[in-house]
Amino acid sequence: MSDGWRRLARGIQSFLAHRQWVLALAVLAPLLLVTALSAGWQLDDHFHRSRILGYGDAQPLQIFVPYDGIPAHTQAQMDVGTLPWWASTDLHLAFLRYTSTLTALLDYQVWPDHPALMHLHSLLWLSAMVVAAAVLYRRILGATWVAGLAALLYAIDDAHAMPVVYLANRNALITTCFGVLSVVSYVDWCRRGRIRDAVMSALLLALALSAGEMAVATCAYLAAYVLVFDEGPLRTRLMRVAPHVAVFGAWALVYRLGGFGSQGSGVYLDPVAAPITFVKGLMDRAPLLLLGQWTPIPAAMGFVYAPGSQKALILRIESLLVVAVLIVLFFPLVRRDRAARFWALGMALSLLPISGAGPENRLLSFVGVGAMALVAQLVQSVLAGSAVSPSRTRRAFERTMVGILLFVHLCVAPVSGLASVAYQRRVSDAQLRAIASIPSDGAITGQDLVLVNPPDHVYVVTAIPVVKELDRVARPKRLRALSSGGRLRITRVGPQELRVEFLDGLFPTVFSRYMRSIRDPFEQGHRYAVPGLSANVEHLNPQADPDVVLYRFDVPLEDASLRWVRWQGGVYVPWTVPGEGESVELPAPRGIF
């Protein structure tokens, strides 16, 4: 390396190690995502807004409890159609996120009609989270350029885009901020022995857990520190972490006694209620989450493809290859360096709690803490020429991977973050455009709206009455969705009957199982009934899901009490029921995502 390059390298390293670098990143991170200010309300934000503003089932403190698991409430939602007939009768999604809820209530108390200011609020939490991570990097790696590089990589990580642009996901920023600060205080407690640090760490853990379940990943880094850095007899180390164990135990007790948790969903998996299902989900989702963290391929692609399809198989292979490359690349560094072991163990363990929610980049804020530190340490190792293996092949491999990782996380990540914000806005616009296409004339209030082929139920069926009510326009009396995506063959077999063949199965994607657990099997010949409609499962596919269902309405299909629509070109359009004995085929609808 020439003297000029050496001076440049020293200058960059000095810049990254500067004490003011943390404050610079606190400004840089929100500036990169400032376009989120114009994102408005989207997806789950409409459900939260409805409750907070007093519409429908107004329970402002329960915005993260969409389905309480009470059978009577579930049946009532199925009767009006905000839940489909195929939903699990024990569907229960209730999340303990009261600290995050309070920040939303503050928004609606101070600036209820200004979503831009709500997004600014989220950007401030992003700054706080980045500062917390930067402080942790300096605690573990020292006031070095390596800590500064790790902080830079974390600050511009595109995984932060969704929690910023999506108000309902702000809890990821809050939990990570408090959780990382809890680890910082724990490190100070172990190194300095000050009781106030121990108390502060435990309190911060409690705050993190009260903001969202993701905070369980805090325990991943606490456990990693105990195993890797903490010294002394095992009994002494356990005593140091005892306050945190007590906090976690109290939270777990409140969580169970308070009726929080998930059940009956094919997306959310509860490790306590269904440990085997959770472990299977972990094996599927953890590689996808690592794929999303380390490459430009979003982890949410795991939701898109049909289980068992060729595309799903290719994605699975890609994710496992990434895991294999990571193991080969970082194993020598992790073996010889304690800090690298800490980051790797914390990253790996933090995959456990988020795997229960699904493979999405928006869940990666804790995983990214360890991942970005590993990248920075690998850069230091390569620059120092400290590869364990003296082989030329190994050194070339490490240099190549460092180049790829720096390009991905320094160059691609900021652009990808902006693209994620823009994509999310397009999704939101598509959702609102689809709901706006639903008729709002006076007659609709006395009609059942039959949605023949909606691409998903959560955002373009369940959200219909919510958005209509917020917009103060007429909404359907009831919703009746006949499918959840995929190709259909529809045959009229009588004055009041339609036979629907699901050519891709009733659940053509992972996400389409949102409201029906795989542990809740269907029975061939079973009849499911809601007011005005019955669904008889005539045949099951090899996955034990319905692929032929006979729908029978209480009135002739041309009756004025029914309004028929189908999905076409991103909106709902009127649909004419076929004549008796006639069949029509509908292609797989492309949804809002």
N, C-alpha and C positions, 0 to 999 in steps of 0.2 A: 504494500500500500504506500502511495506517495505521501510526502509531507503534507500536501494540500488536503488530501483525503483524510489524513489523520487529524489535521486541525478541524476539518468539518465534522468528523465523527465526535471529537472531544467537545466541540461546540454544541452539537445536538444532545450529547449526553449531559452536559452541564445544564442545558435548558430543561431537559426532562427531570433533572434532579433538583431544580430550583424550588424553594419553599413556597413560592407563589403559584407554582404550576397547578396546584389543587384548585385554587380560586379561578384560574383561567379555564380549567375544565368545567367548573360549575357554570360558567357562562357559555362555553362552547357547546356542551351537550344540548341545552334547550334551543340554542340558536340553530342548530342543525335540523331541528324538528319544529321550527316555528310555524311552518305551514299548517300544523295541527290546529292552530287557533281558529281557522275557518272551517273546521270539520263538522261542527254542529252536533246534534244528537243522532245516535245511530244504534241499530240493533237493540241490545238489551237496555240501552239508555232510555228507550221509549217506555219499557216496562217500569223502570225505576222512576222515571218522571211521572208516570201515571199515578203510582202509589204516593209519591211525595206530595203531589199537588192535590191529592184527595179524590181521585177518580176510582171507580170500581171498588175493589176490595182494598180500601185505603189503610195500609199499615206501614207508615213510613220507615219504621225501624226494621221492617222485615223485607227490605228490597232484595236481599240475597236469599230469600226463602220462596222460590217460585212454586214449589210443590211441597206441602207440609206433611204428606203421607197419611192424612186423615181420610179414611175411605169415603166418607160422605162428601168431603170437599173434592176429592178426585172424581167421584161420580158426577158431581154437579158440573165440573169442568168438561167432562165427557158429554154430558147432556147438551151443553151449549156449543160444544165442538172446539173449544180451545185446546182440548185434548182429544186425540182421535180414538176411535173404538179399539184400536190395537194397543193402546198404551197399557202398561202394567198397572193393575189396580192398586198396587202398593207403591206407586211412583212417589219417591221422596227425595227431594233435593233441597236441603236446608244448610246454609253455610254461616258459620259464626264469624262475622266480619263487621262488628259494631263500630270499631274505630274508623274503618273506611266508610261506613254508613254515615257517621257523624260528619265527615268531611263533605259528603254529598249533601246532607241536610244544611250545612253551612252555606254551600253554594246557592241552594234554593231559597235560603233565608236572606242572603245578601244581594245576589244578582240572578234571580230566577229566570229572567228572560234573555240572558246573555251567555250563551254557551261558550263564546270566545274566552270570557273570563274564567269559566270553569276549566277550560283547557289550559289557560295560563296557570291556574292552581296546580294542575297536574304537572306542568313543566317545572314548577318550583319543587315539587316532590322529586322529579327526575334529578334536579340539581343536588338536592340533599342526598339522594341515593348515590350519586356519583362521588360526592365528597366523602361519604361514609366508606365506599369501596377504596378510594384513594388513600384514606387514612389507614385502612387495614393493610393495604399493600406496603405502606411505609413502616408499619409496625412489624411486619413479617420480613420484608426484604431490605429494610433500612431506608434512609434518605438517599436513595440511589436512582440512577437513570433507569434501572430495571423496573423499580416500583413506578416511576413516572410513565414508562412505556406501557406497563400493564394498565395503569389508570387511564391513559389515552385510549387504548384499545377498548376498554370497558365503556368509556364515555360515549364512544361513537358506534357502539354495537347496535346493529339494526334490530335486535330483539326488543329494544326499549320502545320502538316506534308504536306498537300496538297499545301498550298500557298508557301511552301519552295521548294517542288519538281517540281512544275508546274509553270514555269516562267510566263505564262500568268495570273496567279493568285497572283503574287507578290503584286498587288494593295491592297489585303486584309491586308498585313503586313504594308504597307505604310499608308493606311487610318487609321488603328487602332492605329499605333504609334502616328501620328499627332493628332488624335481625343482624345486619352487618355491624351496626354500632354495638349490639350486644356482644358480638365476638371481639370487637376492639376492646371493650371494657373488660372482657374476660382475660384477654392477653395481658392487659395492664394489671389485673388482679394477680395473675400468676407470676408476673415479673416483679411487681413492686410490693405485693402483699398488703395493699390497702383495702380495708373492709369496704370503703365507700365504692370502690371499683366493682367488688363482688355484688353489692346491693344494686348498683346501677346496671350491671350486666343482666341480673335477674329481672329487674323492672323493665328493661328494654325488651327482653325476651317476651315478657307478659304483654307488652304493648304490641309487639310484632304478631303474636298469636291472636290477639284480639282484633287484628286488622285483616287476617286471612290465613287459611290453612297452609299456604305456601311457606309460612314462617317456620313450619316444622323443619325446613331445610337449614334453619339456623343451627339446629341440633346436630346436623351433619358436620358443620365446620367446628362446632364445639367438641364433638367427639373426635374429629380429626386432630384437633390441637392436643386433646388429652392423650391420644395414642402416639402422636409424633413428637411433640415438643415438651409436654409437661414431664417433669422429672420427679423423682422420689418414689417411695413405695406406692403400690397400687391403692392402698387404703387412703393415703394422703391425697392422691389425685382424685379419687372418688369423692372425698370430703369437699374438695374445692368446687366440684361441679354439683354438689348436693342441692344448693338453692335452685339451680336450673332444673334439676330432676323434679323438685317439689313443684316448681311453676308449671312444668310440662304435665305433671300428674294432675294438678288442680285443673288445668285447662282441659285435659282429656276427660276428667270426671264431669266438668260442666258441659262439655260437648255431648257426652252421652246422656246425661240426665236432662239436658235441655232439648233433647230430640233433634240434634244436628247430625248431619251425615247424608249419605246417598244410598238409595235402594231403588231397584226397579228400572234403572237406566242402563242402556247399552254403551254409554260413553263414560259416565262417571262410575268409578269402581271404588268400593269401600274395602280397605284391607282388613278391617275387623269383622264386618258382616259376611264378607265373601273372600277369604284369604286365597283360596286356590284360583278363583277368577282373577283376583288382583295380581297374583304372581304371573299368570299367563299374560295378562295385559302388560305387566312390566317388561316381560321378555320381548313383547312386540313393540312397545312404545319407547323404551329407553334408547335403542339404537336410532330410532327416528328423531328423538330429541337431540341426540348427539350429532346427527346429520344436520339438523337445523342450526345447532350452535357452531359447528365447525365449517360448514359449507354454505353457499348461497341457496341451496335447496331448502325450502321451508318444511319444517316438520309436519305442518298441517296437510301436506300431500297425502299423509297416511289416512286422512278422512275422505279423500276424494275418490280413490279407486275401490272398486268392489272387492271384497275379500275373496281370495283365490284366483283373481284375474291375473293375466300376464303382466299388466302394468304394476299391480300390487306386488307381484313376485320380484319384478325388476327393482322396484323401490326398496324392497326388503334386502335384496342382494347388495344394492348400493350402500344402504345404511350399515350393513355388517362389514362391508369392505372398509368403510370409513373407520369403524371401530377397530378393525384389525390394523389399519395403518397407524392409528393413534397409539395403539399398544406398542407396536414396533418402534415408532418414532420416539415416544417419551419414556419407554421402560429404562434405558440406561440413565437418563437424567433423574428419574424418580428413584432409582435404586441408590444413587450416590448422594442425592441432595435432599436434606430433610424438608426444606421449604417446598420443594417440588412434590414430595410425598404428601405434605399437608394439603396443597392445592388439589392434587389429583384425587385424594381420598374425599375431600370435601365436595368436589365436583361430582364424583361418582355417587356418593351417598345422597346428595341433594336431588338426584334423579328419582329417588323413591317416592317422596310425597307428591311430586307433580305428575308422575305416571298415572296416578289415579284420576286425573282430570283430562287426559288425552294428549296427543302429540301436537303441541302448538308452540311457536316461537315466543309467544307472549308469556310463557311460563318459565323462561330461561334466565331470569335475572340472577338467581342464585347460582345456577350452573355456570353462567358467564364469569362470575367472580373468580372461580378457580381456573377456568379455561384461559382467560386472558393473562393471568399470572404465569401459567405454563408456557404460553407463547413467548412472553417477555423473557422468561428464564432460558428458553431454548435459544432465543436470539443471542443472549449473553454467552451461552455455552458455545455456540458456533463461532461467534466473533473471537472468543478466547481460544478456539481450537482445542476444546477440552473433551472431545468425543472419547468415550471409553474405548471404543474400537479404533485401532490405528489404521484400519483398512481404508483405502482410498474410496472404495464403494460406499462405505458407511458415511464418510465425510461428505461425499457428493450427494448422497440421499438427504442428509440433514440440511445441507445448504439449499438444495432444491425445495425442500418442504418449508424451510424458513421463508424463502422467497414467495412461495405460493401463499403461505399463511399471512404474511405481511400484506401481500396484494389484496387478499380477500378481506382482511380485517381493517386495513388502513384505507384502501381505495374503494373496494366494492361495498363495504358495510354502510358508509354514509349515504351513498347513492341508493342502496337497497332500502335504507330507513326512510328516505324521502319517497321512494316508490311504494313502500308499505302504507305510508300516510295517504298517498294519492289513490292507491288501490282500495283502501278502506273507505275513502270518500265515495269512490265509484260504487262500491257495494251498498253503502248507505243510500245513495241516490237511486240505485236499482231497486232496493227494497221499497222505498217510498213511492217510486214510480209504479211498481207492481200493485201496491195497496191502493194507490190513487185510481187505478184502472177498475177497481171493484165498484159496481154501481152504488150511487148514494142518493137515488131518488126516493121519494116517500114510500113507495111500495116495498122497498127492500126491508123495511123494519118489520114487516109481517111475513117475510119469506125465509125459507131455509136456502142458504147459498151452497150449492153443490159444486165443489172444486174437483174436477175430474182427475187432473194430473199435476198437482202442485209439485215443484221440485224438492221442497222440504216443508216440514210442518211448522218448525219453530218460528222462522222469520217471515214466511209469506202466507201463513194461515193463522197461527196463534196471535200474531201481532196485529192482524186486521182490526178487530174491535178496539184494541188499545189505541192505535194510531188514529182511527176514525173518531174515537171519543176525544182525544187530545185536539184534533182538528175541528171538533164540534160539528161533525156532519153525520148523516144517517148511517147506520150500520145494520148488517143482517140480523135477523132474529136468532138464527143458529147457523153454525158452520158444519158442513159435512164433506170432509175430504175422503176421496176414494182410494188414494194411493200416496206414496211418499217418494216419487221419482221412478225412473226406469221406464222401459218400453211396456206398452199395454195393448192388449187385444180386448175390445169391449163388444159383447154380443147382447142384443136385446132378446130376452127369452120369454117375455110376457108383458102385460100392460104395466106392471109395477116392478118388473125384475130386470136387472142387468147382471150378466156374468162377466167378471173382469179377470182376465188372465195376466198375471204379472210375469212377463217374459224374462225379467232379470231378478225375479223374486220381489216380495213385498219390501225388503230392505236391500236396495241395490248398492248402498255405500255404508261405510262404518257410521257416518253421522246420522243416517236415516234411522239407526237403532236408538237414537237419543232417548226415546220414551218407552222403549221395551227392552228389558234385560234378556240376555241370552239364557239366563237361568230361569226364565219364565216361558216355558215352551208352549206352543200352540197344540191343540188337539184337532185332528181331522174330524169333520162333522159337527164341531162345536159352533153354536150360534151366539153371536155377540149382538146385543140390542141397545140402542139408544132411542130417544123419542123420535118417532117418525121413520126409523130405519133399522133394519137388521142386517147383519153380515154373517153368512154361513160359510165356514171354511170347508171347501169341498176337496182340496188337495194340498199336500205339503211337498215342498221340494226336498232334495237330499240334506239340506241344512235344517230341516224341520220347520221352515217358515212357509207361510201360505203362498202358493203361486196361482191358485184359482179360488176366487171368492164370489159367492152369489149374494148380490145386494137386493133386498126387497124393501121398497118404500111403502108407506101406509096409504099412499094415494097414487093415482096414475102418474106416470113420469111427465106428462104434459100439464099437470095440474098447476094452476097459477101460484100455489103456495111454494113451488120450487123454482129457483133461479139457477140455471146451469152455466158454468164458465169453464174454460180450459186454459192452460198456460200455453202461450205462443209468443215467441219473440220477446220474452222478458216481461210480458204483461198478461193479464187475464182478458180473454175475449169471450163473447157469447158462444155457447155450444148447443147445437141441435141434437137432441136424442135420436138415435137411429130407429127405424121402424122395426116391428117385430120380426125376428129371424135374421135381421141384418147385423153385420159386424163391421167394426172400424178398428184400425190400428193407429196408435199414436206413438211417435218416436220418443226416446228418452228426452225429457225437458232439460234445457240448460238453465241452471238456477242463477241466483244473484252473485254467487261466489266465483 
